[in-house]
Amino acid sequence: MAPQDDKAKARSVIKVLEKIINGIDVPLNTKIEACQHAIEVLCHPDTPPPESN
């Protein structure tokens, strides 16, 4: 998976989370897809570890 794919998936996850936080109804299948994307991005083996501050 290319890094830009990870970024696109991460953006889609954030959009879904923002809708949920703002009380906008999100279909269950959209929530499930966002969870799958989040898992793929977080568990992607080629992703360098985040820098600690």
Backbone bond lengths (Angstrom), bond angles and torsions (degrees), N, CA, C in turn:
res aa  C-N    CA-C-N  psi(-1)  N-CA   C-N-CA  omega(-1)  CA-C   N-CA-C  phi
1 M - - - 1.460 - - 1.527 108.43 -
2 A 1.292 116.70 132.89 1.453 121.85 -178.62 1.529 110.55 -78.43
3 P 1.341 117.35 150.91 1.468 120.06 -179.43 1.525 113.13 -57.08
4 Q 1.360 117.98 -34.68 1.468 118.99 179.78 1.533 110.89 -66.00
5 D 1.352 117.16 -29.75 1.462 120.17 175.46 1.526 109.83 -65.15
6 D 1.334 116.08 -42.61 1.463 120.48 177.73 1.525 110.55 -60.38
7 K 1.338 115.71 -42.50 1.466 119.47 -179.20 1.524 110.41 -64.88
8 A 1.322 117.40 -42.32 1.464 120.75 179.19 1.524 110.59 -63.60
9 K 1.328 116.49 -42.25 1.468 119.88 179.15 1.519 110.17 -65.83
10 A 1.325 117.30 -41.22 1.463 120.63 178.98 1.526 110.38 -62.20
11 R 1.336 117.08 -40.39 1.475 120.09 178.48 1.524 110.87 -63.56
12 S 1.341 116.82 -40.77 1.458 119.45 -179.35 1.522 110.58 -66.20
13 V 1.331 116.83 -36.71 1.471 120.69 177.24 1.533 109.46 -63.20
14 I 1.322 116.63 -44.74 1.463 120.73 -179.30 1.528 110.95 -62.07
15 K 1.336 117.00 -41.21 1.465 120.15 179.14 1.518 111.18 -61.37
16 V 1.338 116.60 -42.93 1.470 120.50 179.71 1.529 109.57 -65.14
17 L 1.337 117.36 -44.28 1.465 120.70 179.60 1.525 111.00 -62.16
18 E 1.330 117.75 -39.98 1.464 120.65 178.47 1.521 110.83 -62.14
19 K 1.342 117.03 -40.96 1.458 120.35 178.12 1.523 110.66 -62.66
20 I 1.331 116.63 -44.54 1.462 120.60 -179.82 1.533 110.29 -61.97
21 I 1.343 115.75 -45.70 1.471 120.62 -179.72 1.528 110.67 -61.28
22 N 1.341 117.30 -37.82 1.462 121.20 -177.74 1.524 113.01 -83.12
23 G 1.333 116.40 5.22 1.454 120.45 176.18 1.520 114.11 79.22
24 I 1.327 117.87 14.63 1.459 121.26 178.00 1.518 108.06 -82.15
25 D 1.326 116.56 133.16 1.460 120.71 -178.60 1.520 109.79 -67.92
26 V 1.328 115.59 127.49 1.463 122.03 179.57 1.521 107.82 -119.62
27 P 1.335 118.32 128.55 1.464 120.20 179.72 1.534 111.30 -59.65
28 L 1.326 115.98 148.39 1.458 121.33 -178.17 1.519 111.65 -57.53
29 N 1.342 117.46 -41.77 1.463 118.74 -178.56 1.528 111.63 -63.75
30 T 1.335 117.35 -30.81 1.465 121.05 176.80 1.521 110.00 -69.51
31 K 1.336 116.68 -39.97 1.465 120.55 177.63 1.525 110.43 -63.54
32 I 1.327 116.40 -43.06 1.469 120.85 -179.78 1.526 110.01 -63.27
33 E 1.343 116.56 -44.31 1.467 120.68 179.43 1.525 110.48 -61.88
34 A 1.327 117.06 -40.89 1.463 120.44 179.13 1.531 110.44 -63.88
35 C 1.322 116.72 -39.38 1.473 119.90 177.78 1.521 110.59 -64.05
36 Q 1.320 116.70 -42.32 1.467 120.15 178.61 1.526 110.87 -62.72
37 H 1.321 116.65 -41.41 1.463 120.48 178.59 1.529 110.33 -64.36
38 A 1.335 116.04 -42.42 1.466 119.57 179.91 1.523 110.54 -61.42
39 I 1.320 117.02 -43.32 1.465 120.96 178.94 1.526 110.33 -62.75
40 E 1.330 117.06 -44.00 1.465 120.69 -179.98 1.528 111.03 -61.39
41 V 1.317 116.42 -42.71 1.463 120.13 -178.70 1.528 110.38 -69.05
42 L 1.325 116.62 -45.20 1.457 120.08 -176.97 1.527 112.77 -69.62
43 C 1.318 117.11 -30.98 1.462 121.08 -176.58 1.520 113.20 -99.25
44 H 1.311 116.87 6.32 1.461 119.88 -177.56 1.524 109.65 -64.91
45 P 1.330 118.23 120.71 1.473 120.62 -173.17 1.520 114.88 -66.39
46 D 1.333 118.47 -24.74 1.457 120.49 -177.74 1.522 113.26 -87.60
47 T 1.333 116.42 -2.49 1.456 120.01 -178.58 1.524 109.30 -76.75
48 P 1.332 118.14 124.47 1.467 118.83 178.14 1.527 110.26 -67.98
49 P 1.316 117.83 149.98 1.474 119.12 -179.86 1.518 110.51 -63.83
50 P 1.325 117.65 146.91 1.472 119.68 179.47 1.530 109.94 -64.98
51 E 1.324 114.81 146.98 1.461 118.93 179.29 1.515 109.20 -77.15
52 S 1.312 116.34 133.50 1.470 119.60 178.46 1.521 108.79 -88.05
53 N 1.331 114.76 143.44 1.466 119.82 -178.91 1.500 110.31 -99.96
